Amino acid sequence: MPLVRAITLFTSPNTTREEVLDILNAVKAYLLKNDVRVWTFRVAYPPGHKWSSTESVCDKHMAVAYHADACSIDVNDLIKYLSACPKGYAAIKLDDTGCIDNVVKAVLEISRANPSYATRVGFSIGGFVETPYFPLATSFREGIGAAFRFTDITSGKEPREWIGEVANYVSSLGDLIERAAEEAGTSYLGLDLSLSPWMEESVVPTIEAASGVPFPLPGSAYGLRRVNEALAEAGEASGHRLIGFNEVMLAVGEDSELMRLSEAGTLRLSHLISLLPYCLVGVDMVVVDDDEALIRGIIMDTVTAHRVKNRVVGVRLIAVEGGYADLDMFGRVPKTLP
């Protein structure tokens, strides 16, 4: 059954912990009363504040309370934050290609400190983005946004078979989320209709149904494009404001089928990178070799994809030695070979 993946409260550092909890509890109570299933409730802060001012939230609640520019990132401070806030996430923006080495250093040092820390750090190529999805969620205005899990609607079906069902599902849930925000005394910002996986809820059957070929064989980019176009059509038909990415997410460590393909050597980094122009979060939750040159190449290609598409592109890498990474909430994730 589809469900709300995340209700994210976009807030400011001036909002107290008690105010944050009051808003989230009011939203939660309204949705529960209306039989809406919500997987997670989250908090996103804006750039430009010290994470220590929000430590009382991020130590117990999922929160993106750390934003930094790659050109001036303090990796030791970031690691301190990730240690102090077990549910804290970080978004690092990269606008300047001259700072790619800083990103490479951050990936390596964070992964070496604790591979699970790296799952909570996203690099936002081209700027910060207003999305309910972690770890890139960034607050530019106060209010509520939401994302969904709905692969059971789309799995194994041609896009034309599910556009209407997704639109109706999102429309009805969006109406309830909008009313929940009103009940809580905050604004309703909109929805991110990205098709995202969670373990057995894989995005692969949806892409394969749209492409007609096994993923990631040639033709997969065509399938991804068709799915993304269908998501855009469903979003427009829903009548709700859209925020964030609204595309397929190839989060390898969150998708059992993508992990199976990686472990078999069928899915490689070269495939994921080649799909970047068609999939904004195409190198996400990927376990790679602890190799400085390899990671630099991934970031350079991601920056290039951003320039081609002229939209923000997200990257999340975990660098390890050996064939697997044992990651807190994700379990054992196989390495994806170049």
VENRAHU-V566518 format. One record per residue. RES is the residue in one small letter. PSI is psi in whole degrees, -180 to 180 (none if undefined). Layout:
BEGIN
res:RES psi:PSI
res:RES psi:PSI
END
This chain:
BEGIN
res:m psi:134
res:p psi:156
res:l psi:168
res:v psi:120
res:r psi:-43
res:a psi:133
res:i psi:115
res:t psi:125
res:l psi:116
res:f psi:120
res:t psi:-170
res:s psi:161
res:p psi:-20
res:n psi:-14
res:t psi:127
res:t psi:162
res:r psi:-41
res:e psi:-39
res:e psi:-41
res:v psi:-48
res:l psi:-37
res:d psi:-44
res:i psi:-49
res:l psi:-39
res:n psi:-37
res:a psi:-43
res:v psi:-46
res:k psi:-44
res:a psi:-42
res:y psi:-44
res:l psi:-38
res:l psi:-41
res:k psi:-28
res:n psi:19
res:d psi:34
res:v psi:124
res:r psi:123
res:v psi:127
res:w psi:-48
res:t psi:149
res:f psi:134
res:r psi:166
res:v psi:135
res:a psi:134
res:y psi:166
res:p psi:165
res:p psi:161
res:g psi:18
res:h psi:161
res:k psi:132
res:w psi:-26
res:s psi:-24
res:s psi:-14
res:t psi:15
res:e psi:-30
res:s psi:-17
res:v psi:-49
res:c psi:-6
res:d psi:-18
res:k psi:-16
res:h psi:141
res:m psi:120
res:a psi:136
res:v psi:96
res:a psi:13
res:y psi:115
res:h psi:139
res:a psi:160
res:d psi:134
res:a psi:-27
res:c psi:-18
res:s psi:20
res:i psi:138
res:d psi:99
res:v psi:-37
res:n psi:-40
res:d psi:-39
res:l psi:-43
res:i psi:-39
res:k psi:-43
res:y psi:-47
res:l psi:-32
res:s psi:-42
res:a psi:-29
res:c psi:91
res:p psi:-22
res:k psi:18
res:g psi:139
res:y psi:162
res:a psi:140
res:a psi:124
res:i psi:123
res:k psi:145
res:l psi:110
res:d psi:-23
res:d psi:119
res:t psi:-18
res:g psi:-9
res:c psi:15
res:i psi:-38
res:d psi:-32
res:n psi:-38
res:v psi:-44
res:v psi:-47
res:k psi:-43
res:a psi:-45
res:v psi:-47
res:l psi:-48
res:e psi:-39
res:i psi:-44
res:s psi:-38
res:r psi:-32
res:a psi:-43
res:n psi:112
res:p psi:-32
res:s psi:-28
res:y psi:-39
res:a psi:-22
res:t psi:-14
res:r psi:14
res:v psi:123
res:g psi:143
res:f psi:122
res:s psi:101
res:i psi:114
res:g psi:2
res:g psi:170
res:f psi:160
res:v psi:143
res:e psi:97
res:t psi:149
res:p psi:-14
res:y psi:135
res:f psi:150
res:p psi:9
res:l psi:-1
res:a psi:130
res:t psi:134
res:s psi:124
res:f psi:-18
res:r psi:158
res:e psi:140
res:g psi:-171
res:i psi:137
res:g psi:163
res:a psi:153
res:a psi:165
res:f psi:164
res:r psi:113
res:f psi:29
res:t psi:-23
res:d psi:-19
res:i psi:-37
res:t psi:-20
res:s psi:125
res:g psi:9
res:k psi:148
res:e psi:144
res:p psi:-40
res:r psi:-20
res:e psi:-19
res:w psi:-7
res:i psi:-50
res:g psi:-41
res:e psi:-42
res:v psi:-42
res:a psi:-44
res:n psi:-42
res:y psi:-49
res:v psi:-38
res:s psi:-47
res:s psi:-43
res:l psi:-40
res:g psi:-39
res:d psi:-44
res:l psi:-39
res:i psi:-38
res:e psi:-44
res:r psi:-36
res:a psi:-41
res:a psi:-42
res:e psi:-43
res:e psi:-34
res:a psi:-4
res:g psi:29
res:t psi:176
res:s psi:156
res:y psi:117
res:l psi:-35
res:g psi:-170
res:l psi:147
res:d psi:113
res:l psi:21
res:s psi:141
res:l psi:106
res:s psi:147
res:p psi:164
res:w psi:99
res:m psi:-110
res:e psi:-16
res:e psi:73
res:s psi:149
res:v psi:-12
res:v psi:-48
res:p psi:-30
res:t psi:-43
res:i psi:-43
res:e psi:-36
res:a psi:-32
res:a psi:-28
res:s psi:-31
res:g psi:9
res:v psi:156
res:p psi:137
res:f psi:135
res:p psi:39
res:l psi:162
res:p psi:136
res:g psi:-17
res:s psi:-36
res:a psi:-39
res:y psi:-43
res:g psi:-44
res:l psi:-43
res:r psi:-41
res:r psi:-42
res:v psi:-44
res:n psi:-40
res:e psi:-38
res:a psi:-39
res:l psi:-41
res:a psi:-41
res:e psi:-42
res:a psi:-40
res:g psi:-44
res:e psi:-42
res:a psi:-24
res:s psi:-26
res:g psi:8
res:h psi:153
res:r psi:141
res:l psi:138
res:i psi:162
res:g psi:-140
res:f psi:-52
res:n psi:44
res:e psi:174
res:v psi:139
res:m psi:121
res:l psi:66
res:a psi:95
res:v psi:-49
res:g psi:-3
res:e psi:6
res:d psi:112
res:s psi:-37
res:e psi:-40
res:l psi:-39
res:m psi:-40
res:r psi:-44
res:l psi:-38
res:s psi:-45
res:e psi:-35
res:a psi:-10
res:g psi:6
res:t psi:-39
res:l psi:125
res:r psi:166
res:l psi:-38
res:s psi:-34
res:h psi:-49
res:l psi:-42
res:i psi:-39
res:s psi:-23
res:l psi:-3
res:l psi:-41
res:p psi:-15
res:y psi:-7
res:c psi:106
res:l psi:-28
res:v psi:69
res:g psi:-14
res:v psi:74
res:d psi:132
res:m psi:45
res:v psi:126
res:v psi:126
res:v psi:169
res:d psi:146
res:d psi:79
res:d psi:112
res:e psi:-44
res:a psi:-40
res:l psi:-47
res:i psi:-39
res:r psi:-42
res:g psi:-40
res:i psi:-46
res:i psi:-41
res:m psi:-43
res:d psi:-34
res:t psi:-41
res:v psi:-40
res:t psi:-42
res:a psi:-40
res:h psi:-42
res:r psi:-36
res:v psi:-46
res:k psi:-21
res:n psi:37
res:r psi:159
res:v psi:137
res:v psi:135
res:g psi:148
res:v psi:137
res:r psi:113
res:l psi:144
res:i psi:114
res:a psi:123
res:v psi:162
res:e psi:153
res:g psi:179
res:g psi:-9
res:y psi:163
res:a psi:132
res:d psi:110
res:l psi:137
res:d psi:-72
res:m psi:-2
res:f psi:-15
res:g psi:-151
res:r psi:121
res:v psi:124
res:p psi:153
res:k psi:142
res:t psi:120
res:l psi:157
res:p psi:none
END
